[in-house]
Amino acid sequence: MTARTIAGDVRAGRRSARDVVEEHLARIAEREPELHAFNLVLADEARAAADEIDRRVRAGDDPGPLAGVPVALKDNLCTRGIPTTCSSRILEGWRPPYTATVVERIAAAGGVAIGKTNLDEFAMGSSTENSAFGPTRNPLDPSRVPGGSSGGSAAAVAAGFAPLALGSDTGGSIRQPAALCGVVGVKPTYGAVSRYGLVAFASSLDQIGPFAADVADAALLYDLIAGHDPKDSTSIPGAARAVTPALGQGVAGLRVGMVREMREGIDADVLARVDAAAAALEHAGASVEEVSVPAATYGLTAYYLIAPAEASSNLSRYDGVRYGLRVDAADTTQMMAATRAAGFGEEVRRRIMLGTYALSAGYYDAYYGKALKVRRLIARDFDAAYQRVDLLLSATSPSTAFAFGAKTANPLAMYLSDVCTIPSNLAGHPAMSVPFGVGDDGLPVGVQLLAPTLEEATMFRAAAALEEAMR
Amino acid sequence: MSEPRLSTDDVAHVAWLARLALTPEQIEVAHGQLLGVLEHFADIDALDLDGVEPMTQPYPLQNVLRDDVVGECLDRDEVLAAAPAAVDGRFRVPPILGEAP
């Protein structure tokens, strides 16, 4: 059942929010032991919030456009008084003293937080295998990963634990798990959605965005969370342009570019679905041509220098002094080093070291400085492409959901999962993944739509057309 | 990248800079993995980057200021309650210099 239907029923008094929450909790009770989508299920809190919504409906109030809709929250979004772990031992048991703006907006719209979802530790990973609390399983095939890092949020929506979820996307962490779990996932323009209360990974790349089972539900949640927030100094001033009104506009006359560089290293069955999506858009009235974004080829390198560099700085705050884990030692410096070695998992340690190295004296120009220049080239090449077309189309992930352990031994193989999604983060552009059929193994394939800065509405128009074509 | 090859001593130094107390075995593993990743990153050496302006962030925002008025603050007791150790309204840490009192 869609979020739109639930909210409509609850607002009209046809169904109680409590009933909706109980139904979802029952589904969670049934499959969560197998899937592990959540680090924490907020059963009591959700029931209390639902009862309050029902009381307001009875009193003649309108609780808002998400009335009674369960929403799953990635566990790197701060929730006051409720543990927020980032799936890391270093934050185990920490209860934030404030709440993320996006979480407040959802509550203000009548949405019900149903749980905190599992992720790769500090959002570093593409399979959710890097969680300190164990991996999440893909609801469509529990022998496969759900993708990552927002694997718990994607799995929660795919399993029907919640019609909506929030994730964060630094290099593909919303879009790739959405593709692998067969749901819609959106990375908005950098700065379009407030990041106040999102635990920072790489601050020039991180963005919060929605997961939903269909395009209109994703649009509903995007419209609610987008817009300026004075608490986030990187949030874009002014009101956001709503995307929901654009959903029915069709794609007639839209120019779509197939990115040549994003076909390399992509499985044939996935490429076949990308080509089918291009054909569907053409059939619906868009024109499709091949375009080139040459510097996108170097996105992976630029990203894996810039993101770890920023992470090494951001994660220096976990020092055993103000919150989280402390491992006692004779002096403060040794306490910090012992705490961080014990609290961070292997991938997080690896990225901190890579970033520290890229920023260290003597290597800054050769690595970090160079990566920032490559980033500029990628943004320029996108701009040139957008002179010719309105939207770009590619695969989201090079393959369908892969098996557990398939890429854990080789970090680079795992990093390559994000080869098509990373360039949008570097440029700051919006992009989204839309399910578009299945691969040879019967598992979902997501296609990626990429748009210029703040052109979410155009992107959603095409997403709606693709969804329509699959019906 | 034409830089000298990363040694295990370099990795140990980086681990120390990052305040990570790693075992020699962990340093060894990290060394191999970092070498592999850095090797792949040499692909950008082929690019001509002369005169390209570095891009530190996607959206050209500068000097974001707010009105100089007292706003909402975090509650001190609530913040300190989350600390591993606190005393007299402050965070408590092990000795920084010399012996413990």
Chai-1 contact restraints between the chains, C-beta under 6 A:
chainA,res_idxA,chainB,res_idxB,connection_type,confidence,min_distance_angstrom,max_distance_angstrom,comment,restraint_id
A,W94,B,A82,contact,1.0,0.0,6.0,A-B,restraint_1
A,P97,B,L74,contact,1.0,0.0,6.0,A-B,restraint_2
A,P97,B,E78,contact,1.0,0.0,6.0,A-B,restraint_3
A,P97,B,V79,contact,1.0,0.0,6.0,A-B,restraint_4
A,Y190,B,P58,contact,1.0,0.0,6.0,A-B,restraint_5
A,Y190,B,Y59,contact,1.0,0.0,6.0,A-B,restraint_6
A,G191,B,Y59,contact,1.0,0.0,6.0,A-B,restraint_7
A,S204,B,Q57,contact,1.0,0.0,6.0,A-B,restraint_8
A,S233,B,V64,contact,1.0,0.0,6.0,A-B,restraint_9
A,Y298,B,I44,contact,1.0,0.0,6.0,A-B,restraint_10
A,T301,B,F41,contact,1.0,0.0,6.0,A-B,restraint_11
A,T301,B,D43,contact,1.0,0.0,6.0,A-B,restraint_12
A,T301,B,I44,contact,1.0,0.0,6.0,A-B,restraint_13
A,V321,B,F91,contact,1.0,0.0,6.0,A-B,restraint_14
A,V321,B,V93,contact,1.0,0.0,6.0,A-B,restraint_15
A,R322,B,A83,contact,1.0,0.0,6.0,A-B,restraint_16
A,R322,B,F91,contact,1.0,0.0,6.0,A-B,restraint_17
A,Y323,B,A82,contact,1.0,0.0,6.0,A-B,restraint_18
A,R326,B,P84,contact,1.0,0.0,6.0,A-B,restraint_19
A,D331,B,P94,contact,1.0,0.0,6.0,A-B,restraint_20
A,D331,B,P95,contact,1.0,0.0,6.0,A-B,restraint_21
A,T332,B,V93,contact,1.0,0.0,6.0,A-B,restraint_22
A,T332,B,P94,contact,1.0,0.0,6.0,A-B,restraint_23
A,T332,B,I96,contact,1.0,0.0,6.0,A-B,restraint_24
A,M335,B,P94,contact,1.0,0.0,6.0,A-B,restraint_25
A,M336,B,R19,contact,1.0,0.0,6.0,A-B,restraint_26
A,A337,B,R19,contact,1.0,0.0,6.0,A-B,restraint_27
A,A337,B,A21,contact,1.0,0.0,6.0,A-B,restraint_28
A,A338,B,A21,contact,1.0,0.0,6.0,A-B,restraint_29
A,R340,B,R19,contact,1.0,0.0,6.0,A-B,restraint_30
A,R340,B,L20,contact,1.0,0.0,6.0,A-B,restraint_31
A,A341,B,L20,contact,1.0,0.0,6.0,A-B,restraint_32
A,A341,B,A21,contact,1.0,0.0,6.0,A-B,restraint_33
A,A341,B,L22,contact,1.0,0.0,6.0,A-B,restraint_34
A,R349,B,L20,contact,1.0,0.0,6.0,A-B,restraint_35
A,I352,B,A18,contact,1.0,0.0,6.0,A-B,restraint_36
A,M353,B,V14,contact,1.0,0.0,6.0,A-B,restraint_37
A,M353,B,A18,contact,1.0,0.0,6.0,A-B,restraint_38
A,M353,B,A30,contact,1.0,0.0,6.0,A-B,restraint_39
A,T356,B,V14,contact,1.0,0.0,6.0,A-B,restraint_40
A,T356,B,L17,contact,1.0,0.0,6.0,A-B,restraint_41
A,T356,B,A18,contact,1.0,0.0,6.0,A-B,restraint_42
A,Y357,B,V14,contact,1.0,0.0,6.0,A-B,restraint_43
A,A366,B,M1,contact,1.0,0.0,6.0,A-B,restraint_44
A,A366,B,E3,contact,1.0,0.0,6.0,A-B,restraint_45
A,K370,B,I44,contact,1.0,0.0,6.0,A-B,restraint_46
A,L372,B,P54,contact,1.0,0.0,6.0,A-B,restraint_47
A,L372,B,M55,contact,1.0,0.0,6.0,A-B,restraint_48
A,K373,B,L49,contact,1.0,0.0,6.0,A-B,restraint_49
A,K373,B,V52,contact,1.0,0.0,6.0,A-B,restraint_50
A,K373,B,P54,contact,1.0,0.0,6.0,A-B,restraint_51
A,V374,B,I44,contact,1.0,0.0,6.0,A-B,restraint_52
A,R375,B,M55,contact,1.0,0.0,6.0,A-B,restraint_53
A,R376,B,V52,contact,1.0,0.0,6.0,A-B,restraint_54
A,R376,B,E53,contact,1.0,0.0,6.0,A-B,restraint_55
A,R376,B,M55,contact,1.0,0.0,6.0,A-B,restraint_56
A,P411,B,Q33,contact,1.0,0.0,6.0,A-B,restraint_57
A,L412,B,V37,contact,1.0,0.0,6.0,A-B,restraint_58
A,L412,B,H40,contact,1.0,0.0,6.0,A-B,restraint_59
A,G428,B,P58,contact,1.0,0.0,6.0,A-B,restraint_60
A,G428,B,Y59,contact,1.0,0.0,6.0,A-B,restraint_61
